[in-house]
Amino acid sequence: MMGRVVTGAILVLAGLLLIIANLGVLHLDSGRLLNTWWPLGLVLLGSLLMTMKIYFLGGALLFYGLLFLAIKLDLLQAHVVHALMVWWPLGLLVIGTVLIVNRRV
């Protein structure tokens, strides 16, 4: 139930913003906006999963969402970003392996 409410609220908010932008009231570059802020979707989904007591997957999505958001907003130094861009798939290997091996997660 909570997931439907959150999803519905996000869709309503997105629809309102896009209508306001289409009417010319607000200048909204949706391409640039989406390119910069897409990691918030991972943060929201991870937070939702955490509230549903799906801690491992929720925490992983929350972590990756915050990590990619920090990269998109240039909050990390260049050498850290480079290392993360090379090695971030290692986390997917760990998460996938844990999900396969440990059925309680």
Secondary structure, DSSP 8 states (H G I E B T S, - for coil): -HHHHHHHHHHHHHHHHHHHHHTTSS---HHHHHHHHTHHHHHHHHHHHHHTT-HHHHHHHHHHHHHHHHHHTT-S-HHHHHHHHHHTHHHHHHHHHHHHH-TT-
